[in-house]
Amino acid sequence: MRKHSFHRWLLTAVLVVFLSSSCTFASKKKEGKKKTKSKEVTYDGTSLIVNGKRELLFSGSIHYPRSTPEMWPSIIKRAKQGGLNTIQTYVFWNVHEPEQGKFNFSGRADLVKFIKLIEKNGMYVTLRLGPFIQAEWTHGGLPYWLREVPGIFFRTDNKQFKQHTERYVRMVLDKMKEEKLFASQGGPIILGQIENEYSAVQRAYKQDGVNYIKWGSKLVDSMNLGIPWVMCKQNDAPDPMINACNGRHCGDTFPGPNKDNKPSLWTENWTTQFRVFGDSPVKRSVEDIAFSVARFFSKNGSHVNYYMYHGGTNFGRTSAHYVTTRYYDDAPLDEYGLEKEPKYGHLKHLHNALNLCKKPLLWGQPRTEKPGKDTEIRYYEQPGTKSCAAFLANNNTEAAETIKFRGKEYVIAPRSISILPDCKTVVYNTAQIVSHHTSRNFMKSKKANKKFDFKVFTEPLPKKLEGNNYVPVELYGLTKDKSDYGWYTTSFKVHKKQLPKKKGAKTDLRIASLGHALHVWFNGKYLGNGHGSHDEKSFVFQKPVTLKAGENHLVMLGVLTGFPDSGSYLEHRYTGPRSVSILGLSSGTLDLTESSKWGNKVGMEGERLRIQTGKGLKKVKWEKFSGKAPGMTWYQTYFDAPESESAAAIRMSGMGKGLIWVNGEGVGRYWMSFLNPLNQSTQVEYHIPRSFLKPKKNLLVIFEEEPNAKPELIDFVIVNRDTVCSYVGENYTPSVGHWIRKKDEVQAITDKVSLTATLKCSGNKKIAAVEFASFGNPIGDCGNFTLGTCNAPVSKQVVEKHCLGKAECVIPVNKSTFQQDKKDSCKNVVKTLAVQVKCARGKKN
């Protein structure tokens, strides 16, 4: 809690005025209101202080490599319109230095361009350097070549790792400095982060881990860049690093800053759960997110970052092991950069409400009351002023609670927080959503889905590859992140007397693998495949085989789904086939692991020749697809770009597992055959950015691992959120948009503050149809509403009158609007207005 005294206030004010060019961090409030010339960012126990001003920071993670430069302006603009004032991004070492000494800062890797776009929008930047980032990104962002540095151990007090890390860190920060991107230079970067959730592995390294964290802290601090630095989930972060929280409920789980002069910062508020292949759908409600943020700010928090605000796409082979190509799609901006409602709008309203509380939160004295078992009041007052803000919390998950505060009673919905920016007026409740909802549609493209003329090229099956290894080579080390695929071949002789003598006896091939997937051929015949999962990577492949007297041939294809992205001793993580044996011989088990020589080859012939590109396409002989093909087959065809400017995707129905390219650009990994417990594919649609496409004759190339794929079932879709809904209860708090703060008072900007439901189409579209409307007790959600037992008969008529033909409409939510003030067949039911409309462009649009 903040400590206040007049003398401390006066001392701090004097220091800010006369020492503004220094990097002094005030112990606690208050610094003077006079603007300083210094543009350095400082902090105290309340907040970051940017250009002499305290700030409430609403931040969102947006990763530049996970979208295209063409998408960045729209995504950043929408983030700002959603109430954010800061964008947080990792810096991806293996993107910028994929080969030692060879740097890439172009295209999706153009970090400088990305940051300057954020600056252009008047927003701040938090730069998370790593070197390790996790982020469900292959190898946690560390380049593969680091593994091959002699004597290296990652993320510990290791000379080799520290040398390469320091060189990388200085290279990135010098680049930012050259471009004048730090706040101390007038730029947008106000905060940096070194390392990432190190406490999760620190104990494995003992004292070397402690030394490494101290070294990382000194490294960035010694560069004197004029910004503070954080370490997330690092409660023992050494001074002057700020320890920050990651998690879903940091208002309850964060022990707080490790020094009184550090602010409470939340670096990752997880907006959903990342998905891995084999997962069932997972979501996090916006009510829960809003509750957690309101709680954190009510307990001295001044910075929250949504991880992710826009997840985007893991293009090519960039995802970590088993992680889907689609990333954090349930974030406020979905994979395609579209506003996911109500998550986007409800959080926007939350930011507005908290901004109304800004003055008391940043300058007031905190107080807490506990009126009941499940209720709590936290409020901030600035002595000598009318400045006051209160948070009334109900932790009861099943029932509303009544809280009496300053002579007035407030009914607080189950597990929610009401925000009163003047300690009198409720402007927002975390559980009551008054923003509109949307449902995403994948519409089959008319233009792109003309009859496809697929041609195929099947990879030649190796028989005997060169190699003198007496054990199967470890798969990460074999592929070196150049391909997902590594071939293994061996031959062995079986004497006739070793074959089973008993009639009907079977021999089995047994392969124990550390992951991730495997395809097997025996004596030229495909036996099948096996795979692990994100949680259990190891698996055993066992199938009957027919041996012959004499020489037998085994071919295995080890398959990666990305490198691991977490845990200690990452450089010593192994995968691939580890044990191979023949069971059922009359002579007993035949262990092939160390008794045979293994040959190896990295990647596919098609990869080597780059046949996914227009030039490489001509380097192999393609044949017309006959309707059936074996595994390890390349498919290619051409298609026209889908109509409109809406986001586009390819739906991989009929396919198994593999990789997709469009015009040579890697769309990502797909895995349709890995079904979740609901017997569904985890991801069906795969994003094709518009910048990948030409108007006509786009080259689609697919590498399919599994046999008998049906590419004719593939189709291209247009993505929109043209299904727009509202779901507002008559007892909800009216929109926070009705209120502004003038000096110390919260005032209404309209003559009458009333509850309304708002529906808004995106782009140039208008409401073309009302698909559902009910004022009563409807059930379901957007895209799936049904009538309940209570319904005002005029519901649809009223909504059509207010909305049809409009880009945006506002419907009063009360009984009189729906003729229920005089005649109400269900008087004891608290009414809810549920509406679903369809947006569309007019003929002229």
N, C-alpha and C positions, 0 to 999 in steps of 0.2 A: 504494500500500500504506500501511497505517496505521503511524504512527511512535509508539513508546512509550518513556516514561521515567517514573520515579517522580516526578520534579519536575513534569513536565507533568500527571501524574495529580493531584498534590496541588493545583497551581494551579487546574486546572479545577474540582476539587471545591469549593474555596473560593469561586470565582467563582459557581458555581451556587447555593450556600447564601446568599451575601451579596448577590448581584446578580440574584436570580431575577426581579425585576420588570422588568429591562431586556431589551433585545433583542440582547444580546451573543451572538455565535456563536463557540463555543469552537473553537480551532484543531484539536485532536484530543482523544481521550479523556483522562480520563473525567470526567464530571460526577458529583457525589456521589449516593449512593443516597437521601438525605433528600428527601422530597417537598417541592416548593416550592408557594407559594400562587399563583404566576403560572400562568395558563392559556395563555400565549402558546406558540407552536410555534417552536422553534429547530432548529438542526441543527449537525452537525460532519461530519468526514470519514467517519463510520461510518453515520449514520442521521439521520432526523428525530427530534426529541425532543419528545414531546407531553405536556404537563402534567408535565414533569420526568422522563418515562420514555422510554427508547429503544423504538423500535417496528420490528418487521418488518411491512411493509405489503403485503397481498395485495389488489389492487384490480381492479375490473372496470368497463368502460365500459357504461353503460346510459343511453340518451338518452330523456329524458322525452317529446319529441314523437313518438317512434317506437312508443309503446304508449299505452294509455289509462289515465287515473287509476284506473279499476277494476282494471286489471292490475298496477299498480305494487306494491301490498302483497305479492302473491304472488311477483312477480319479485324484489323486494328480499329477502324472506324466504328464497327459494331460494338467492339469492346468498350470504347469510350462512351458510346451512346448507352451502354448498359451500366454506366456509373463508375467504371474503373478509371483510375488516374495513373495506374502503373502497369507495366507489362514485365513479367518475369520470364527469362529464358535461360536454359542451360547453354553452355558452349560445348560443342561436340568434337572432342579431340580427333576421333577417328574419321570424322568428316573433313576436318581441316588439314590433317596430316596422315592420309591413308598409307603413304610410304614415307619412310624416315627422310626428313629434309625436303620433301616435296609438298608444297602447301596449296590448298584450294580455298579460295574465298569468292567463288563465283556461283551464279545460278542460285539454287536452294541453299548454298553455303555462304551467300553474301551477307554476312553478319552486319557489316557496316551499313549496308543499304537498309536492312531490317530495322536497325536501331534509329537511323535517320528518319524513317517513316513514322516511327513511334514519336520521335521528337517533333516532327511536322504536325502531329495530331495533338501536341501540347501535353504529352504524357511523360511520366518518368519510366526508368528502366532499372530492374534488378538483374545483375549479371552473375549467373552461377557458373563459376569456372571449372568446377571439378577439382582435380583432373578426372576423378571417377564421378559419374553422374547417375548411374543405375538407369532410371527413366524407361525401363523396359526396352532399352536400346541395346543392340548387339554389343557384347563385351563391356557393357556399362559405359560406353563411350571411349574406352581405351583402345588405341590402335593395336592390331595384331602383332606388328613387328616388335612391340615392347616385350612380348613373350620370349623372343629369341635373343634378347640382350643377355649375355653371359652373366650369371650370378644375380639376376634381378629377382626381387620379391616386391610385389605391388603393395602400395598403401602402407608402408611401414618405414622404419628408420633404416632404409637401405640406400647405400650410396648411389647405385645406378638409377634406381627409380627417382630419387630426389634430383639427380642431375637432369634427367630428361624432363621431369615435371617442372623444374625451375625454368628451363629453357622454353618450354611450351607456355607456361604462365606469363613469363616476361614478354614473349612474342605477342601473345594476345593483348595483354594490357598496354604494351607499347603501341600496338596498332590502334587501340581505342584512344590512346593519348594523342597520337599523331593526327587523328581525325577530330580531336577536341570534343570528345563525347562524354567526358566526366563532368559532373555538376560543377566541380571546382574550376572548370574551363568554360562554363556556361552551357554544358551539354546536359543530356537527360539521365545519365547513369548516376543514381543517388545511393546505390547499395550494391555491395559485392558479396559473394559467398565463396569460400574456399572449402574443399572437400564436401562430403555429402553423407549424412546419417552415419558418421564414423563409429558412433557408440555401438552400433550393431556388430562390429567386428573387432573393436579395440581390445577386448579381453584376450582374443586369440594371439595378439602380438605383445601382450604384457607391457613391459617398460618401453619397448621399441615403439609401441603404439602411442604412448604418452609423448615420447620424444618427437614422433612424427607430427602430431597435432601441434605441438609447440613450434616446430620448425615451419609448418605451413602458415601458422599465424604470423610469425616473424617475417616470413617471406613477403606476404602481401602488405603487411603494415609498413615494412621498410621502404616500399615504393612511394609512400607519401602522395597518394592520389587524391586526397581530400574527400574521401568517402568512408563511411563505416563499413565493417565487414561482419558477416554472420557465419555461424556454424550451426546447421540445423540438427536437431536431436542430439545435441552435444552439451549436456548440462554442465560439464567441467571446461567449457570453452575458455581458453586463456585470454586474459585481458590483452588488447581492448576488444577482442571478438565478442559479439553479442550471441548468446545462446538462444536459439529459436525453436519453435515447436512445429512438428509435423504430425498430422493425424486428423481424425474426424471431429473430436470434441476437446480441443485444446483449452477451452474455458474450464474444463474439469480435470484434464489429465496433465496439463503443463504445470510443473512445480514453480515456474516463474523465472525471471532473470536471476543469474547467479551473483549479481551485484545490484545495489539499490540504484545506481546511476545508469542502468541499462533499461530500455523499454521492452514491453512484451510484444514480440513479433511472432506471427504465425506464417511460416513459409510454405506450408502445404496443407490446405484444407481439401481433402479428396472429394471431388464432386461426384465420383462414381467409383467403380472398381474396373481396372483394366481387364481385358478379356484374353483368355488363352484358348487355343483350339481344344474343343471338347467341353467348353463351358456352357452352362445354361445361362439365359439372360439374367443380368444383374443390374439393379438400379439403386440409386440413392435419392430419396425424395428431396425436393427443394424445401419442404417444410423443415426437415431435419437439418439441412445446411443452414437455412436462415436462423433456426433456433441456436445452432452452435456459434454462428457469427455474432448474433446479438448477445449471447452469453459471454463470449470472449471480450467484446467491447465494454460490456457492463462491469467487467472485472479488470479494468485498466489496460485492456488491449488497445492498440492504436494502428495495427497493420494486419491485414489478412490477405493471403494469396490463395486463389482458387487453383488447385492442381487437378485437372486441367480446366482452363476456361475454353480453350479450343484444342482438342486432341490431335485431329488431323489423321494423316496416313503414314504408315511405315512403308514407304516406297522401296521397291527392289528387295534387297535382302537385309534391311536395316533393323528389323525387329529382333529382340532377344528370343531365346529358345522358347518355342511353342506360342509366343505372343502373336495375336492376330494382326493382320495388316491394318485393319481399322483400329484406331486408338482413341480411347476415352470418348466414344461417340455420344455418350449420355451427358456430356458437358453442356454448359449454357449455349455454346456454339457447337453444333454437331460436326461430324467429320467433313462435311461439305461447306462449313462456314455459315450454315443457316441457323437462325435463332431457334433454339429448342425451348418452346414455351410449355408450361409456365416458368421453367427454371430461370430463363433469361430475365423475364419481366419481374418476377417476384424478388429476385436478388437486386434488380435495378431499384425497385421500390425500397428495399432494405437500405441500400446505399443512400438514397434520398433521405430516409428517416434518420439514419445515423449522422448525416451531414447537418440536419437540423439540430442535432445534439452536440455539434462540434465544439462550440465555445465552452459549455459546462464540462464536457468530457476532457478537454485539454487544459482547462484552467480551474475547474471546480475541485472541491474536496469530496472524496467518496464516503458514502455512508451505507450501511446495510441494516435491514430489519428482517426479522423472520416471523411473520404473523401467524404462520401455520406450519403443519408438518410438511406439506408439499409446496408451500408458497414462499416467495422470497421477494424482497424489494431492495433494489440497488439504485441509489441515486447520487447525483453529483450537483453540488451547489457552489457557486462562487460567492464568497462572503462580500457583503456590501452591495450586491447587485440582485437583479431578479433572475439572473441566469441559473437555470436548473433543468436537469433532465433525469428521467426515471425509467427504470426497467422493471416491470412487474412480471414475475415468472411463476408459472404453474408447472410443477414437475410431475403432477398426477397424469399418467398416460391414458386414463379412462374417463375422467369426468372434469367438467369445468369447475373452477373455483372462484369464489368471490373474495377480492382483496379490498380492504378499506385503507385508503391512503389519503391523508390530509383532508379528512372529513367527507370523502366521496368514495362510493363503492364502484368497483370495476369487476366485470365478469371476464375471466381469462379462460380461453379455450383450453382443452386438455393438451398437455405438454407443449406449451407455447409461451412466448414472451411478448408482452405489449410494450411499445415504446412511446413514452410521453416526453417530447422534447422541451416542454415547459412545466413538467411535473403536474399538468392538469389534463392535457388533451391527448387522447390516444390517436396516433396517426398511422400506426402499423401494428399488425399482429403477425407473428411468424407462421401461424397455422392457417391464416385466412387469406386465401389467394384471390385478389381482384384483377390481376392481369389475365390476359387471354391465354388460351391453350392452343397448341397445334398438334396435328398428326402428320407424320411424314408419308409421302406417297412415292412409289416407284412406278412410273408410267412407261409402258412399253413404247419405244420410239417407232414411229411410222417410217421415218426416213432411213434409219440405220439398219433396220431389220429386214432388209431384202434378202432373198435366198442366198445363203453363203456358199461359196465354191471352195470348200476346204481342200487343201493339199497337205500331204504328210511326208515326213522323213523320220524313219525309225533308226535310233542309235544302234550301231553294230555292237553285238555282245562280245566282249573280250574273252579269250579262252585262256591264254597264258601270257601274263604281263611280266615285264622285267622286275626283278626284285630279289634281294637276298635276305629278307627279314624272316626270322624264325618265329615271330609272333605277329599278329595283325597290328599294323601301325595305328597309333592313336589318331582319331579322326580330325580333331582340331588342328593338330600339328601337321597332318597330311594335307589338308585343304588350305591351310594358312589364310582362311577367309577369302579365298579367290573363287570358291564355288561351294554349293551345298552338298556336293557329291564326291564320294571317294570310292573307287573300285578296289576290290580285293579278289585275287585269284590264287588257287592252289590246286595241285594234282597229287593224288596218292594212289598207291597200288594196293589191291586187295587180292590175296591168294584165294583160290577156290575153296580151300579147306576152312577159310575164315568165315565164309558165307553161312547163314543160318541153315542148319540141317533139318530142323523140324518143319514139316509142311505147314504153310500158312504163317510162319513166323515172320515178323516185320523188323526192318531196321529203320531207325529214326536218325535224322540229322538234328542235332541240338546246338543252337547258337545262343550264348548268353551275351547280351549287349548292354552297354552303359547308356545307350540312347543314340540318336533320337528316333530314327526309323531305319528300316532295313528291307531290301529286296534280295531274293535268293534264287539262283538257278543251279540245278544239279544235272550234270551230263547234258547240258543244253536245254533242259526243260525248266520253265518257270514254276517255282514251288509256291510263291506267294510273298507276302510282306508282313511285317510286324512293326509296332511302334510303342513308345512309352508315352508319358504325359508330362505336363509341367510339374506336377507334384511327385510323380514316380517315373523318373526317366528310364530306369533300367527295365528290361523286359527279356523274356526268353522266347525265341522262335524255335518251334519243334514241329517237324513234319516227317511223315514216312517217305523214304527214298528207296529206289531200286538200285542196288549196287551190282556191278558186273565184275567178274574176275578180270584182273588186269588194272589198267589205269582208269581212274575216275576223276572228274573235273568239277570243282566247286567255284562258283562266282558269287560274290556278295557285293551289293552296293550299299555302302553306309550313307545315310542321309542326315544332314543337319537341318534344323529349323531356326538357326541363329545361335550365337554364342551366349553363354550364361552372363547375367548382369548383376549378380549379387553374391555376397558371402566373402569370407576370408580366403586367402591363398588362391585367388582367381587364376593366377598364372599356372597353377598345378591342377586345374580341373580337367578331367579327361572324359572322353565319350567314344562311342563306336563299339564294334564287336571285340569281345575280350576272350571268349572261350568257345572253341568249336570242337564238337566230338560226334562220333557215330556210335549209336547205341544199338544193341541187339545182335552183334556179331557173335559167332560161336566162340571166338577167342576173347570175348569181353569188349569193354568199351575202348574204342580207338580215339585217342586224343589227337586232334589235328593241330591244336593251337601251337605247339612247339615242335611237332615232329615233321612238319612240312615247311617248305619255303613259300613265302607269300610274295606275290607280285602286286604292285599298286599303280594306280593312275588317278590323277585328280581331274574331276569334271567331265563334262560331256563333250563329244566332238563338236556338237552344235554350238556350245559355248565358246570353244577355242576358235571356231570359224566365225563367231558372232553372227549366226544366221538369223538372229532376231532383228537385225538391221537390214535396210534396203540393199546395201552393198554385199553384206555377208550372205544374204538370201540366195544368191546365185552360185555359191560355192559348193552346194550339194544338189543332188538330184531329187526333186520333189515328185511325188506320185499323187494322182487323184485319189481322194479318200473314198474307199469302197463301202463304207458303212461299218467297218470293223478294223481295229488296229491293236497291236500288242502294246504293252507298256513301253516306257522310254521313247515315246513318239512325240515329234514336233508337229504342230498343226499351224497352218497359216492361211489367212484369207484377208480380204479387203472389205472395208465398210465405209459408208459416208457418215459424217458427224451427225449426231442426233440433232433434231430441230430445236429452235429456241436458244436462249442464252443460259438456260437453267443448268445446274450441275448434272453431270452424266456419270453413269456407272455401267459396268458389265455384270450380268447375272450369270454365275457359273453353273447353272443347272446342268446335270448330266455328266459333270466332270468329277475327277477323283482328287488328285493332289499334284501340285506343280507350281509353275511360275508363269506370269503374264507380262507381255510387253506390248505397247502400242507405239508405233513409229520409232521403235528402238528404245523407248523410255520404259524403265521397269515399274510396272504397276504394283507388283508385290507377289507374295506367296499366297496361294489359295489351298484350302484343304477341306473339300466338301465331304469326303468319305469318313472323316473323324466326327462321329455323331455324339451329341451330348445325351444326358439321361432322358431327355424328352424326345430322343430319336430324330433330332434336327441337326443340321449343320450350324456351327457357331456363327459363321459369316457366309452370306450368299452373294451379296452385292459388293463389287470392288470399284472404288472411285477412280475415274479417269479424268484428271483435271482438263479443263478446256484448252489450256496451253499445250497439252500433248497432241491436240487434234488439228487436222486440216479440214477444210470444208468437204473435200471428197477424197476417196481412195486412201483411207488410213490403213496401214498395215497392222494387223493383229497376229501376233505369234504367241503360241502357248506351248509350253513344255509339260507334257502329261506323263507322270510316272506310272500310272496304273493302266492295266489293259481294259479294252472294251468301253472306252469312254464314248460319250454321245455328244459331240460338239454341236450337232444340229439343234440341241435344246438350249444352247447359249442364246441370250438376247441382251440387247442394249436398252437401258432405261434412262428416263429423265427424272430427276429428283426434285420434288417441291414440297412445300408445307402449305398447300392451298386448302387444306382442311383446317378451319379455324373454329375454335370453340370458346365458350365461357361457362364457368361453373361458380356461381356466387350465391352465398346464403344471405337471406334477408337480415341476419343479425351480424354480418361482417362489418369490419371497420372500413369506412370509405377510403378511397385511394389517397395515399400520402401526397399525391400531386395537387391536392386542394390547398396545401399549406406552404408557407415560406417563413423564414425567420427575419424579423426586422429588429436589429439591436438585440434586446434581451427578451423579445416577445415573439411568440409564434402566432401568425395571423393567417386567416383564410384569404385566398385570392379570388374566391367566388362569393357571390352574395349568399348562396345557400350550399352548405356542404351536405351532399346526399350520396347515397350508395348507388353506383351504376355498374353495369357490365359493359365492357368495351370489346369490340371486335375490329380487327384491323388486317387488311390484306397487304401483302408485300409487293414491292415493285409498282407497276402500273395496273395492277389487277383490282377488280371490284367484286363485290358480293353478288354472285350470280344465282344462288339458290340457298334457301334455308332448309337444311336436311333434317333438323330435329330442333324442337323447342318445347320446353316444359317448365312451368312455374308450379312447383309442388315438391315431390320427393323422388325425382328421377334417380336412376342408378347407372353405374358404368363410368366410363371416361371418354375422352375425346376420340372419336372414331368408332365408339361402341356404346352409345347411350341407349337406354330403354326407359319406357315409362314406369313409374312406381305406382303406388296405390292412390296417390293424390296428384291431380293435374288440373290447372286452369284451362278450360276448353279454348280460350282465345289466345293461348300462348303463341302459336305459330303465326297467327294473324298479326299480333302485336309486333313480333320480331320482324316480320316481313315489312311492315309499315315503317319501322325505324331503319332497316338495314338494306333492303334490296337496291341494287344499283349504286351503292356507295362504296368508297374505298375504306371507310372507317365509320362505325356507328356506335352510338352510346344509348344504352337501354336503362331506364330507371328500374331499380330492383325494389319494388314495394307492391303491396296488395292492390292499391288503386290502379296502377298501370295495367294489371291483369284482371281487373274487375272482381277482385276478391275482397274488397273492403266492406262490401255489403252482403255479398253472398259467398260464403266460404264453406264448402262441404267438409273440410278437414281443418277446423279451427285450431286444433291442438298440435298440428304439425308445423314445425319451423320450416318455412318454404326455402327452396333453392331454385335458382334459375339456371337451367342447363340449355345451352344453345350450340348447335353445330351448323356452320355455313360452309359453302363452297366458293372459293375465290377463282376468278378466271379473267382473262383478258377479253375485252370487247373486240368486235370484228375490226375496228379501226386500229386497235393496238396490236 
